[in-house]
Amino acid sequence: MFVDALRTMLDGKYQVVGVASDGREVLSSVPTVNPDVVVLDMSMPRLNGLDTARQLRRLHPRAKLIMVTVDDDPDLAAEALDSGISAYLLKTSAGTELVNAITVVLKGGRYVTPRMRSRLEEVFVRWGKTPKQKRPLTLRQREVLQLLAEGRTMKQTAEILRVTPRTIAFHKYRIMDLQALRTTADLLQFARNQRMVAADAKVLQLRTSAHEFR
């Protein structure tokens, strides 16, 4: 329903060239549909919005990335912008702000919902005083963690990532060792704390009208 509402709002201004149900579908479809803008949900199954964005920056650097989320955590917004996101919107205001955000990012700017700007500035000031710590997990470890946390077995996770179950087991126990986690329940709680357990979400991929932004 949310995606349908956004498509109706964008109709006549942009061409929606693709809709994906999870982060991995985004990565596989982008080279085919070649979007100018990708609107991501932070909480996507199989690969969350933040890690999807990081991979898109390498695979399709021309596309502008917009994050739409229910999460108003300024630290998360700062991390998203630091990862190459051009706009950060809350779902509660996306209906009124998305068109403006697309216009801004296509002109090379950045857009943050006004409801978060002051708190986001505080985060960047804090980062300037204390160097931001690097993420302790590798991309592959994060992929494994999310898939396991969503309830998949090691065999199912291995099939998705095209590796062996033994490799998945290695990554799982390596994560537990690095994070001092003792049980699988601890691992799942860690995934939740990292905002990696996702709900169903959709992704819009847009191409601008031919007469715009030339």
C-alpha positions in Angstrom: 0.0 0.0 0.0 2.9 2.4 0.8 4.6 1.7 -2.5 1.3 2.1 -4.4 0.8 5.5 -2.8 4.3 6.6 -3.7 3.8 5.5 -7.3 0.5 7.4 -7.6 2.2 10.5 -6.2 5.1 10.2 -8.6 3.0 9.5 -11.7 3.6 12.0 -14.4 6.8 13.3 -12.9 9.0 10.1 -13.1 8.9 6.7 -14.7 9.0 3.9 -12.2 11.1 1.3 -14.0 11.3 -1.3 -11.3 10.0 -2.4 -7.9 12.0 -4.9 -5.7 11.0 -6.7 -2.6 14.4 -7.1 -0.9 17.9 -5.8 -1.0 19.3 -8.7 -3.1 16.6 -8.2 -5.7 17.6 -4.5 -5.9 21.2 -5.4 -6.6 20.3 -7.9 -9.3 17.7 -5.7 -11.1 19.5 -2.3 -11.1 21.9 -3.2 -14.0 18.9 -4.1 -16.1 16.6 -1.2 -15.4 19.4 1.4 -15.0 17.6 3.9 -12.6 18.5 7.5 -12.0 17.2 7.2 -8.5 16.7 4.3 -6.1 14.4 4.7 -3.1 15.4 2.2 -0.4 13.7 1.1 2.7 16.1 0.7 5.6 14.4 -2.5 6.8 14.5 -4.8 3.8 14.6 -8.6 4.1 17.7 -10.6 2.8 19.8 -7.5 2.7 19.0 -4.3 4.7 18.9 -0.8 3.1 22.2 0.4 4.5 24.3 -2.6 3.2 22.3 -2.5 -0.1 23.3 1.2 -0.5 27.0 0.4 0.2 27.0 -2.2 -2.6 25.0 0.1 -5.0 27.7 2.8 -4.6 30.2 0.4 -6.1 27.9 -1.4 -8.7 25.9 1.6 -9.9 27.6 4.8 -8.7 25.5 7.0 -11.1 22.3 6.4 -9.3 21.2 8.7 -6.5 20.1 6.8 -3.4 17.2 7.9 -1.1 16.5 6.2 2.2 12.9 6.0 3.5 12.5 4.6 7.0 10.5 4.7 10.2 13.7 5.0 12.2 14.4 8.6 13.4 17.7 7.7 15.1 20.1 10.5 14.1 23.2 8.2 14.4 21.7 5.9 11.9 20.9 8.8 9.5 24.4 10.0 9.8 25.8 6.6 9.0 23.5 6.4 6.0 24.7 9.7 4.7 28.3 8.8 5.3 27.7 5.6 3.2 26.6 7.5 0.1 22.9 8.1 0.7 21.8 11.4 -0.8 18.5 11.8 1.1 17.0 10.5 4.3 13.2 10.6 4.8 10.8 9.3 7.4 7.9 7.3 6.2 5.5 9.6 8.0 6.6 12.5 5.9 7.7 10.8 2.6 4.4 11.5 1.0 5.0 15.3 1.1 8.8 15.3 0.9 9.8 12.6 -1.6 9.3 14.7 -4.8 11.3 17.6 -3.4 14.0 15.2 -2.2 14.3 13.6 -5.7 14.6 17.1 -7.2 17.3 18.1 -4.8 19.4 14.9 -5.2 19.2 14.9 -9.0 20.7 18.4 -9.0 23.6 17.1 -6.9 22.4 18.1 -3.4 21.5 16.3 -0.3 18.2 16.3 1.5 17.3 15.4 5.1 13.8 15.6 6.5 13.5 18.9 8.5 12.3 16.9 11.5 15.9 15.5 11.9 18.2 18.2 10.8 19.1 19.7 14.1 19.8 16.3 15.8 21.8 15.2 12.8 24.0 18.2 13.0 24.7 17.3 16.6 25.9 13.8 15.5 28.3 15.2 13.0 29.7 17.6 15.5 30.2 14.7 17.9 31.9 12.7 15.1 34.2 15.6 14.5 35.4 15.5 18.1 35.7 11.8 18.4 36.7 9.7 15.3 34.0 7.4 14.2 34.7 3.8 14.9 34.8 1.5 11.9 32.1 -1.2 11.7 33.5 -4.3 13.4 32.0 -6.8 10.9 32.9 -7.3 7.3 30.2 -7.1 4.6 30.1 -10.9 4.3 29.7 -11.3 8.0 26.8 -8.8 8.0 25.1 -10.7 5.1 25.4 -13.9 7.0 24.2 -12.4 10.3 21.1 -10.9 8.7 20.0 -14.0 6.8 20.5 -16.2 9.9 18.6 -13.6 12.1 15.7 -13.7 9.7 15.3 -17.4 10.5 17.1 -19.1 7.7 19.1 -22.2 8.3 22.8 -22.3 7.5 22.1 -24.4 4.4 19.5 -21.9 3.1 21.9 -19.0 3.9 24.7 -20.8 2.0 22.4 -21.2 -1.1 21.5 -17.5 -1.1 25.2 -16.5 -0.8 26.4 -19.3 -3.1 28.9 -20.7 -0.6 29.0 -23.9 1.4 27.2 -24.4 4.8 30.7 -24.9 6.3 31.6 -21.3 5.2 28.4 -20.0 6.8 29.2 -21.8 10.0 32.7 -20.3 10.0 31.3 -16.8 9.6 28.6 -17.4 12.3 31.0 -18.5 15.0 33.6 -15.9 13.9 31.0 -13.2 14.6 30.1 -14.8 17.9 33.8 -14.8 18.9 34.4 -11.2 17.8 31.3 -10.0 19.7 31.8 -12.2 22.7 28.4 -13.8 22.1 27.7 -17.1 23.8 24.5 -18.4 22.3 22.4 -18.2 19.2 19.9 -16.1 21.1 22.7 -13.6 21.9 23.5 -13.5 18.2 19.9 -12.7 17.3 19.8 -10.0 19.9 23.0 -8.5 18.4 21.4 -8.5 15.0 18.4 -6.7 16.3 20.6 -4.1 18.0 22.3 -3.6 14.7 18.9 -3.0 13.0 19.5 -6.0 10.7 16.3 -7.9 11.3 14.0 -6.7 8.5 10.3 -6.5 7.9 8.7 -6.8 4.4 9.6 -3.8 2.3 9.5 -2.5 -1.2 12.0 -0.5 -3.3 11.2 2.0 -6.0 13.6 2.5 -8.9 12.9 5.6 -10.9 14.0 7.2 -14.2 13.4 10.9 -14.7 11.1 12.2 -17.5 13.0 12.9 -20.7 12.5 16.7 -20.4 13.8 17.0 -16.8 17.2 17.6 -15.4 19.1 17.7 -18.7 
